[in-house]
Amino acid sequence: MSCIPGGRFVRGTNDGPDNARPQLEVFLQTFYLDQFEVTIAEYKACVKRGDCRKGGPFYPDFSRPHQPNVGMSWIAANQYCGAHGKRLPTEAQWEAAARGPDGAAHPWGEDPATCKRAVIRDKKGRSCGTPMARSSEPYKGRTFVVGSRAAGRYGLFDMAGNAWEYVADWYAPDLATCGANCSGVDPKGPCDGADTCAEFPQKIVKGGSWYWSAELATGWVRRAQPPGNSPFHHYGFRCAATVDDAAALRGKPAAPEAPVVGERNEDAARGI
């Protein structure tokens, strides 16, 4: 996992699609995020242990152990993260990790998405022109093994393209409708991240994919999908962790809170 330092971040846009407006300011505590999308091998291991429900791709040529596991429901993705002592990232966390504190369009900056930077559809076709083998519909393309392109900020791979990724939040039709639950400190989205949300019953995927063009491989793009993944789509995911979660995963106690500015700290005075 990579550590995403806490601070001020920009989410949304004033110039992009209507459902990503308006641009907002958020403040996030430090968190951790998987460097790679969860792979087929990792997901199958969890199913074999009995900790995860079955879920995966229906397409042929999606069976390489290190391709991202796609096709499970949001419910199954959330269960996987929980089984590993983690959680799905909030949309604000995911977007902050993809865009950085200045709100760049892409994980690498403002330059447009190309097949040198991300696994997307380009002039050669889906998957940067790589056909899907053993299929009557090769033009649909396929995912690449994770990390096929250079890492973006924070050492994270495939935050644009390859596979759409589930995040924790319920989907509001735009950030203005979401209101205060999408801005401020550590926002969790509609219904404040509750287990159910009657007004907004769909979840969110981010990041674009091998199937779609460069315009969708931006940090602010957001797409709705029912948590049960019906109608079925090939979406993937990665997991996040709080500082305390990460400490528990390492088997170490969490770091102590920083002293209040202006107060004497004896340990600091002794250089500990």
Secondary structure as the mmCIF struct_conf table of DSSP 4:
data_model
#
loop_
_struct_conf.conf_type_id
_struct_conf.id
_struct_conf.beg_label_comp_id
_struct_conf.beg_label_asym_id
_struct_conf.beg_label_seq_id
_struct_conf.end_label_comp_id
_struct_conf.end_label_asym_id
_struct_conf.end_label_seq_id
STRN STRN1 SER A 2 ILE A 4
STRN STRN2 GLY A 7 ARG A 11
BEND BEND1 GLY A 12 GLY A 12
BEND BEND2 ASN A 14 GLY A 16
HELX_RH_3T_P HELX_RH_3T_P1 ASP A 18 ALA A 20
HELX_LH_PP_P HELX_LH_PP_P1 ARG A 21 ARG A 21
BEND BEND3 PRO A 22 PRO A 22
HELX_LH_PP_P HELX_LH_PP_P2 GLN A 23 GLN A 23
STRN STRN3 LEU A 24 LEU A 28
STRN STRN4 PHE A 31 LEU A 33
BEND BEND4 GLN A 35 PHE A 36
HELX_LH_PP_P HELX_LH_PP_P3 GLU A 37 VAL A 38
STRN STRN5 THR A 39 THR A 39
HELX_RH_AL_P HELX_RH_AL_P1 ILE A 40 ARG A 49
TURN_TY1_P TURN_TY1_P1 GLY A 50 GLY A 50
BEND BEND5 ASP A 51 CYS A 52
BEND BEND6 TYR A 59 TYR A 59
TURN_TY1_P TURN_TY1_P2 PRO A 60 ASP A 61
TURN_TY1_P TURN_TY1_P3 PRO A 65 HIS A 66
BEND BEND7 GLN A 67 GLN A 67
STRN STRN6 PRO A 68 PRO A 68
HELX_LH_PP_P HELX_LH_PP_P4 ASN A 69 ASN A 69
BEND BEND8 GLY A 71 GLY A 71
HELX_RH_AL_P HELX_RH_AL_P2 TRP A 74 ALA A 83
TURN_TY1_P TURN_TY1_P4 HIS A 84 GLY A 85
STRN STRN7 ARG A 87 ARG A 87
HELX_LH_PP_P HELX_LH_PP_P5 LEU A 88 THR A 90
HELX_RH_AL_P HELX_RH_AL_P3 GLU A 91 ARG A 99
TURN_TY1_P TURN_TY1_P5 GLY A 100 GLY A 103
BEND BEND9 ALA A 105 ALA A 105
STRN STRN8 HIS A 106 HIS A 106
TURN_TY1_P TURN_TY1_P6 PRO A 107 TRP A 108
STRN STRN9 GLY A 109 GLY A 109
BEND BEND10 GLU A 110 ASP A 111
HELX_LH_PP_P HELX_LH_PP_P6 PRO A 112 ALA A 113
TURN_TY1_P TURN_TY1_P7 CYS A 115 ARG A 117
BEND BEND11 ALA A 118 ALA A 118
STRN STRN10 ARG A 121 ASP A 122
TURN_TY1_P TURN_TY1_P8 LYS A 123 LYS A 124
STRN STRN11 GLY A 125 GLY A 125
HELX_RH_3T_P HELX_RH_3T_P2 ARG A 126 GLY A 129
HELX_LH_PP_P HELX_LH_PP_P7 PRO A 131 MET A 132
TURN_TY1_P TURN_TY1_P9 ALA A 133 ARG A 134
BEND BEND12 SER A 136 SER A 136
HELX_RH_3T_P HELX_RH_3T_P3 PRO A 138 LYS A 140
HELX_LH_PP_P HELX_LH_PP_P8 THR A 143 VAL A 145
TURN_TY1_P TURN_TY1_P10 VAL A 146 GLY A 147
BEND BEND13 ARG A 149 ARG A 149
HELX_RH_3T_P HELX_RH_3T_P4 ARG A 153 GLY A 155
BEND BEND14 MET A 159 ALA A 163
STRN STRN12 GLU A 165 TRP A 170
HELX_LH_PP_P HELX_LH_PP_P9 TYR A 171 ALA A 172
BEND BEND15 PRO A 173 ASP A 174
HELX_RH_AL_P HELX_RH_AL_P4 LEU A 175 CYS A 178
HELX_RH_3T_P HELX_RH_3T_P5 GLY A 179 CYS A 182
BEND BEND16 SER A 183 SER A 183
STRN STRN13 GLY A 184 VAL A 185
BEND BEND17 ASP A 186 ASP A 186
HELX_RH_3T_P HELX_RH_3T_P6 PRO A 190 GLY A 193
BEND BEND18 ASP A 195 ASP A 195
TURN_TY1_P TURN_TY1_P11 ALA A 198 GLU A 199
STRN STRN14 LYS A 203 LYS A 206
BEND BEND19 GLY A 207 GLY A 207
TURN_TY1_P TURN_TY1_P12 TRP A 210 TYR A 211
BEND BEND20 TRP A 212 TRP A 212
STRN STRN15 SER A 213 SER A 213
HELX_RH_3T_P HELX_RH_3T_P7 ALA A 214 LEU A 216
BEND BEND21 THR A 218 TRP A 220
STRN STRN16 ARG A 222 GLN A 225
TURN_TY1_P TURN_TY1_P13 PRO A 227 GLY A 228
BEND BEND22 PRO A 231 PRO A 231
STRN STRN17 GLY A 236 GLY A 236
STRN STRN18 ALA A 240 THR A 242
HELX_RH_AL_P HELX_RH_AL_P5 VAL A 243 ARG A 250
TURN_TY1_P TURN_TY1_P14 GLY A 251 GLY A 251
BEND BEND23 LYS A 252 LYS A 252
HELX_LH_PP_P HELX_LH_PP_P10 PRO A 253 VAL A 260
TURN_TY1_P TURN_TY1_P15 VAL A 261 GLY A 262
BEND BEND24 GLU A 263 GLU A 263
HELX_RH_AL_P HELX_RH_AL_P6 GLU A 266 ALA A 269
TURN_TY1_P TURN_TY1_P16 ARG A 270 GLY A 271
#
